[in-house]
Amino acid sequence: MTSTWYRPHGSLAHAHGPMSITAEEAGWAYSGLTVIDRDHAMDLGDREAVVLPLSARDVTVTITTGDSEAAYTLAGRDGVFAAVSDWVYVPRGSHLELSDVTGEVAILTAKARADHPAAYTPAHDVPVEVRGGGRATRQVTNVATPDSYAAADRICVCEVITPGGNWSSWPPHRHDGIGDCPTTNEEIYYFRIGTETSPHGTPQGEGLFHVYTVDGGVDETVTIRDGDTYLVPQGYHGPTAAAPDYPMYFLNVLAGPADERTMAFCDDPNHHWIRDTWTDTDPRLPMTSAAGRIR
């Protein structure tokens, strides 16, 4: 059986950019994502946010929270395959304005219970790690995870780059709070598919994404194209497979009801053993840093 969780490029387009989906529109409680490519303003209400340039430079972010106003200029990057970007945390209850936008900027949101101050993180302070092994090696850029950024309530944000021919989200894992898996996090994937030389996405690129639920109600493998979105409310997800010569990027926002932020997950027990076989990593990684493209 298939799901309605896959949202192809264009299906979530809005007046200010290529995609937007709130928690309510997704049919769940916490996670949302908007990608803009022109100036935009929004009231966050009970949501906290991370503002992250994807393919934009010198973006002005103005945050008004009560009687306080703060403005930041994000250096950004030419594309998700070009460099690691700086970013801004925005507290709940804020009015957010983005100006001088000439490329894609992501506004990732989560329903929040507590107040945290607005804060800017430069690109060189964003941790980059190489995860996995062999053909399951990938780059994980920890933008706002519990370990990389503590001053948030629920939101978790990371980026993953998978070189052409490699797999990510492997072994398959879930965080749906069902049965013996204690962690619950709603997750959004926003994909860009590039080439070996492109700084950002390219329309001819494609890859694959597999999702299957514990009860067998959903089991689908979707062809992912540049700009697609996939919602993961439950189930094992993985692999995300990058086609040869087409590196895959995805941006994740996760949030859930736990008292403490977590990115814990439960492997499919049939495939957990694979982790013990990893003895080397792909020399093409890491692909990017704050200074630019490495390989």
C-alpha positions in Angstrom: 0.0 0.0 0.0 1.2 3.5 -0.7 0.8 6.7 1.4 0.0 10.3 0.8 3.2 11.4 2.5 5.1 12.0 -0.7 4.7 15.6 -2.0 6.4 16.1 -5.5 8.1 19.4 -6.4 5.4 22.1 -7.1 2.7 20.5 -5.1 3.5 22.6 -2.0 4.3 25.8 -3.9 3.2 29.1 -2.4 3.3 32.8 -3.2 6.8 33.3 -1.8 8.6 30.1 -2.9 8.7 26.5 -3.9 7.2 24.8 -0.9 5.5 25.3 2.5 3.7 23.0 4.9 2.6 23.7 8.4 2.1 21.0 11.1 -1.7 21.4 10.6 -1.4 20.9 6.9 0.7 17.8 7.4 -1.9 16.4 9.7 0.3 16.2 12.7 1.3 18.4 15.7 4.8 19.8 15.7 7.0 20.0 12.5 6.7 22.5 9.7 8.8 23.8 6.8 8.7 26.7 4.4 11.2 27.4 1.6 11.1 30.9 0.1 12.9 32.4 -2.8 11.8 36.1 -2.4 11.2 38.5 0.5 8.8 37.2 3.1 7.3 38.0 6.5 5.5 35.8 8.9 4.2 35.6 12.5 5.4 32.5 14.3 2.8 32.3 17.0 3.5 29.3 19.1 6.3 28.1 16.9 10.1 28.4 17.2 12.1 28.5 14.0 15.5 28.0 12.3 16.3 30.2 9.3 18.8 28.6 7.0 20.0 29.8 3.6 20.0 27.1 1.0 21.1 28.9 -2.2 20.9 32.6 -1.1 23.5 35.1 0.1 23.4 38.2 2.2 19.9 37.7 3.5 18.6 40.2 6.1 16.7 38.5 8.9 14.7 40.9 11.2 13.2 39.4 14.4 10.7 41.3 16.5 9.7 39.6 19.8 7.6 41.8 22.0 9.4 45.1 22.3 12.7 43.7 21.2 14.1 43.8 17.7 17.2 42.1 16.3 18.6 42.0 12.8 21.1 39.7 11.3 22.7 39.4 7.9 23.2 35.8 6.8 26.2 35.2 4.5 24.6 32.1 3.1 25.9 30.1 0.3 25.5 29.5 -3.5 23.9 26.1 -3.0 23.6 23.1 -0.7 26.4 21.3 -2.4 28.6 24.4 -2.3 29.2 25.0 1.4 27.9 24.9 5.0 25.8 27.9 5.9 25.3 30.2 8.8 21.8 30.3 10.4 19.6 32.0 12.9 17.4 30.7 15.7 14.0 32.6 16.1 12.0 32.3 19.3 8.3 31.6 19.4 5.9 34.6 19.4 8.2 36.5 17.0 7.4 38.4 13.8 10.0 37.4 11.2 11.0 39.4 8.2 13.4 38.2 5.5 14.6 40.7 2.9 17.2 40.9 0.1 16.3 37.2 -0.7 17.6 36.2 -4.1 17.7 32.4 -3.7 16.2 29.7 -1.5 16.0 30.1 2.2 14.4 27.5 4.5 12.3 28.4 7.5 12.0 25.3 9.7 9.5 25.4 12.5 8.3 23.4 15.5 5.6 24.0 18.1 7.3 25.2 21.2 6.5 25.4 24.9 9.4 27.6 26.2 11.1 30.8 25.2 14.7 31.0 24.1 16.6 34.0 22.8 17.2 34.8 19.1 20.7 33.7 18.2 23.1 33.7 15.2 25.4 30.8 14.5 28.3 31.3 12.0 29.0 28.6 9.5 32.3 27.7 11.0 30.5 26.8 14.3 28.2 24.3 12.6 29.5 20.7 13.2 30.0 18.4 10.2 30.4 14.7 10.6 31.0 11.7 8.3 28.6 9.0 9.3 28.2 5.4 8.2 30.7 3.4 6.2 31.4 2.0 2.8 28.6 2.8 0.3 26.5 3.9 3.2 28.8 6.8 4.0 27.2 10.2 4.1 27.9 13.8 5.4 25.7 15.0 8.3 25.7 18.7 9.0 24.3 19.2 12.5 22.6 22.6 12.3 20.4 22.6 15.4 20.5 19.2 17.0 20.4 18.6 20.8 24.2 18.1 20.8 25.1 21.0 18.5 22.6 23.7 19.7 21.1 23.4 23.2 19.1 26.7 23.4 15.9 25.5 21.7 12.7 23.8 22.9 11.7 21.1 20.4 13.2 21.8 17.0 15.9 19.6 15.6 17.5 20.4 12.2 20.2 18.7 10.2 21.4 18.4 6.6 22.6 15.2 4.9 24.7 14.9 1.7 24.9 11.5 0.0 27.5 11.1 -2.8 26.3 9.6 -6.1 25.9 5.9 -5.8 25.7 5.9 -1.9 22.9 5.2 0.5 21.7 7.2 3.5 19.2 6.4 6.2 20.8 3.0 6.4 20.0 0.8 8.3 16.4 1.8 8.1 15.2 3.4 11.3 12.0 4.9 12.9 11.0 7.2 15.7 7.3 6.9 15.8 6.6 5.8 19.4 5.0 2.6 18.3 5.5 -0.6 20.2 9.0 -0.9 21.6 10.3 2.3 20.0 10.1 5.0 22.7 11.0 8.0 20.7 8.4 10.1 18.8 9.5 12.6 16.2 7.6 13.9 13.2 10.1 14.4 10.3 10.1 16.3 7.1 12.6 15.6 4.2 13.2 18.3 1.6 15.4 17.0 -1.2 17.8 18.6 -3.7 19.4 16.4 -6.3 22.6 17.8 -7.8 25.4 16.8 -10.2 29.1 16.2 -9.5 29.7 19.9 -10.1 26.5 21.8 -9.4 26.3 24.1 -6.4 22.6 23.4 -6.0 19.8 21.2 -7.5 19.4 20.2 -11.1 16.0 19.2 -12.6 17.3 16.0 -14.3 18.6 14.5 -11.1 16.8 11.7 -9.3 17.1 9.2 -6.4 15.0 6.8 -4.4 13.4 6.8 -0.9 11.9 3.8 0.9 9.4 3.9 3.8 7.5 1.1 5.4 5.4 0.9 8.6 5.5 -1.7 11.4 1.9 -2.8 10.6 2.6 -3.3 6.9 0.0 -0.6 6.0 2.6 1.4 4.0 5.5 0.1 2.0 6.6 2.3 -0.8 9.7 3.2 -2.7 9.4 6.7 -4.3 11.5 8.2 -7.1 12.8 11.4 -5.6 13.4 14.4 -7.9 14.9 17.8 -7.2 12.7 19.9 -4.9 10.5 17.0 -3.7 9.3 16.7 -0.1 8.4 13.7 2.0 6.6 13.6 5.3 7.4 10.8 7.8 4.8 10.6 10.6 5.7 6.9 11.3 7.5 3.9 10.0 11.0 2.8 9.1 12.6 5.0 6.5 15.6 4.0 4.5 17.4 3.8 2.3 17.6 7.1 0.6 19.6 6.1 -2.4 21.5 8.6 -4.5 21.8 7.6 -8.2 25.3 7.4 -9.6 26.5 10.8 -10.7 23.7 12.6 -8.9 24.6 13.4 -5.2 21.5 13.8 -3.0 20.9 16.4 -0.4 18.1 16.4 2.1 17.1 18.9 4.8 15.4 17.4 7.9 13.3 19.1 10.6 12.2 16.9 13.5 10.0 17.6 16.5 7.9 15.7 18.9 6.2 15.6 22.3 9.2 14.4 24.5 10.1 16.6 27.5 13.7 16.8 26.2 14.8 17.2 22.5 16.1 14.0 21.1 17.1 12.5 17.8 17.1 9.0 19.1 15.8 6.2 16.7 15.1 2.5 16.5 16.8 0.5 13.8 15.0 -2.2 11.9 16.2 -5.2 13.9 16.6 -7.2 10.6 19.3 -4.8 9.5 21.0 -3.5 12.7 23.9 -5.9 12.2 25.1 -3.9 9.2 26.5 -1.2 11.5 29.2 -3.7 12.7 30.4 -4.2 9.2 31.5 -0.7 8.5 35.3 -0.5 8.5 36.0 2.4 6.1 34.4 5.6 4.9 33.9 7.0 1.4 36.9 9.3 0.6 34.6 11.7 -1.2 33.4 12.9 2.2 33.1 15.4 3.7 32.0 17.2 0.6 31.5 20.7 2.1 32.6 22.9 4.9 32.1 26.5 6.0 35.0 27.4 3.6 33.3 25.9 0.6 33.3 22.7 -1.4 36.0 20.3 -0.4 35.6 17.5 -3.0 
